[in-house]
Amino acid sequence: MTSTPPPEPILDLAHLGHMELLTPKPDESLKFFVDVMGMTVSGRQNESVYLRAWDDYERYTLKLTASKTSGMEHMAFRARSPQALERRVAALKGSGHDIGWTDGDLGHGPSFRCRDPDGHVVELYYETEWYQPPPDLKPALKNQAQRFPARGVNVRRLDHLNCLAVDIKANRLFFENYLGCRLTEQIVLNDGTEAGMWLTVSNKTYDFAYTRDHSGTPGRFHHVTYALDSREEILRAADIFLENGIHIETGPHKHAVQQTFFLYVYEPGGNRVEVANAGARLILAPDWKPIVWTEEERKKGQAWGLKTIESFHTHGTPPVEGH
C-alpha cells in the first residue's frame, strides 16, 4: 500500500524583509528607535524614516511613517530569486488577494502587493540594496553589516512580527497556499477554532505570527520584534527601558509557544515592540509536524514568569474604540 506523497513545497520566499510602522508621534517614535533601541537611520523620504538594526544586511528593516494613527501599513518578504517572485505573482494574480505592482521604494526594487483575508498588506520583492556603511560605521569584521552602535538596547536584527486577525484559519491557508509559508506551531480551541498561528519561510521557527483579535476588528497589528544575542541582553534592555521612561508591558519571561525569551514595551506612538532572544531553536526538518497547543494548555500561560497581563490580549494598533 502506497501513501500519497505530500505536495511539493513552495520555497519561493527567503525571509521577512521589512515592515512599515505608522505613528502619530513621529519625532518621539524616531527618538525611541534610534536612542533607546539603538537603531541607525539609513534614509529619509517624504514622511518616512528608514531604520536598521546593526546586523541587518539590507538597507533597512523598519520604515517609520508619520500618520494620524498607529499600526502597520505593510509587511514585506524578499523572494529567493526574480523567478521565484514571478511565480508568486502568477499565483496571486486573479486570486482576489492581488493589489498589483509598485515601482518599489527606497532600498528595494519593484514589488508586488497583495492583501491577506484580514486586509493586511503584504509586499513581495527581490531586488534590494545591500547596506554599505559610511566610514564611521564600518565594522572591524567584514562579515558584519555595520559597526556595533553601543547605544541603547543595540538590537541586532529584525526577527519577526505579529498581526491580529479575525479568521486565523483563512489567513493560514492564504499564507500556505499562495506564499508557501510553513506552519510550525498553532493554537486550536476546544471547538476547533484556530486562535493562533506561527509560520516560517526560512529555518527560523517563525518569521511571523497571527493571533485572534478579541475585538473582531480586521487588519490590526500586535507587535514587531528585534533580536538580541542573549537572555542577559534582554534583562539589560529592561533596565535601559526603565531609565528612559519607556512603558514595560510584560516580561522578561519565557513563552511556551516557540520558547522565546521576551520583553514587551510600547513605543511612543502606541505600537507594541518586543525585544527577544529566540534561543537556538531552528526548524531543520523538511517534514516538520506543526505543534498544536490546546485551549487548556494555553490557559496555563507562559512557560514561566508572571501571569500574562490582560493588555497583551487586548491592546492592538490602530486602537479600537471601546477596547
HELIX and SHEET records of a PDB file:
HELIX    1   1 PRO A   26  LYS A   31  1                                   6    
HELIX    2   2 PHE A   32  VAL A   36  3                                   5    
HELIX    3   3 PRO A   82  LEU A   92  1                                  11    
HELIX    4   4 PRO A  135  LEU A  137  5                                   3    
HELIX    5   5 ILE A  168  LEU A  179  1                                  12    
HELIX    6   6 ARG A  231  GLU A  243  1                                  13    
HELIX    7   7 VAL A  257  GLN A  259  5                                   3    
HELIX    8   8 GLU A  295  LYS A  299  1                                   5    
HELIX    9   9 SER A  311  THR A  314  1                                   4    
SHEET    1   A 8 THR A  40  GLN A  45  0                                        
SHEET    2   A 8 SER A  48  ARG A  52 -1                                        
SHEET    3   A 8 LEU A  62  ALA A  66 -1                                        
SHEET    4   A 8 LEU A  13  THR A  23  1                                        
SHEET    5   A 8 GLY A  71  ALA A  79 -1                                        
SHEET    6   A 8 VAL A 121  TYR A 125  1                                        
SHEET    7   A 8 SER A 111  ARG A 115 -1                                        
SHEET    8   A 8 ASP A  98  THR A 102 -1                                        
SHEET    1   B 9 ILE A 248  LYS A 254  0                                        
SHEET    2   B 9 PHE A 261  TYR A 266 -1                                        
SHEET    3   B 9 ARG A 272  ASN A 277 -1                                        
SHEET    4   B 9 PHE A 221  ALA A 227  1                                        
SHEET    5   B 9 ARG A 157  ALA A 165 -1                                        
SHEET    6   B 9 PHE A 208  ARG A 212  1                                        
SHEET    7   B 9 GLU A 194  THR A 200 -1                                        
SHEET    8   B 9 ARG A 182  VAL A 188 -1                                        
SHEET    9   B 9 ILE A 291  THR A 294  1                                        
END                                                                             
